[in-house]
Amino acid sequence: MDRTERFYKIDQLLRERKVVPFSLFVEKLDVSRATIKRDLEYLRNRLHAPIVWDRIAGGYCFESQPHAVAQYELPGLWFSASEIHALLTMQHLLAGIDSGGLLASHVEPLKTRLGMLLATDGNDGDEIRKRIRVLDMAVRSTELAHFANVGSALLRRKRLLLRYYTRGRGETLEREVSPQRLVYYRGNWYLDAWCHLREGLRSFSVDAIRGARVLDSAARNVSENTLDAELGAGYGIFSGRKISWAKLRFSSRRARWVAAERWHPRQKGRLLDDGTYLLEIPYSDSRELLMDILKHGPEVEVLAPQLLKDEVVSLLQQTVGLYGVPAG
């Protein structure tokens, strides 16, 4: 029986028996007296369980005040010990939220509770965090005030008036949108929304939102199937309905890695007789796909379509030109 299971058992015994002598804990938990004392101390001090010693009854019980037990809940009853460790990722996401922002009063208790959940199997939560690290690369900072307004409009099904900075043109534009869903992708947040100016679905980087005002008018609802067909059919965060299929051939050296990777839910991949790997993926906007192709350098060749191949060649020629090397 691991530590988490003992916590559940102690809680169950106290609720069923009302008063539990120490000898019964020893019998039911089958661990040392010192271990049981540490468990009881942890439940009281870290999980705020209202457990007291009743000298008259000769055992442990929950505090008699009704509100004390009502406010206490043993966290993680639906998690196994190994599943609780997966909460490290959730804790990492919360750690990225500005502690001085509008949601600080809500986020901090969540961080504390997650720390409690992480302390399982006799390991201290701080020790686990030291041994497991989650690294985010190329993550952009999020303005919490705008994030809060976006989330509020999304859940209340209200329209938003956005001031949005378009990095490609270096302009700040105003858009009235109906928020549909928030997406956390590659370490950054995106808002999928219906743009009432363009009369279509668009994805907005939350970190590029310079202002977000919740309007009184009701948001237009778009079905989940339509959202997936419009924004989730192609490769990456930039998507659309018009889909092309990219055919990429990876060298035998790189094949060992790429064959185990998932680039898109609808991808097709197979090892060829010469040891190379053929990957076929759908895309509608080539921007993100081009970045992922180029990072593999000479280890990947674009076989089709011709337009995508031409784009790769153009970018490579421009790159070579930066170093004063004549093309060809």
Order of alpha helices (4+ residues) and beta strands (2+ residues): alpha-alpha-alpha-beta-beta-alpha-alpha-alpha-alpha-alpha-alpha-beta-beta-beta-beta-beta-alpha-beta-alpha-beta-beta-alpha-beta-alpha
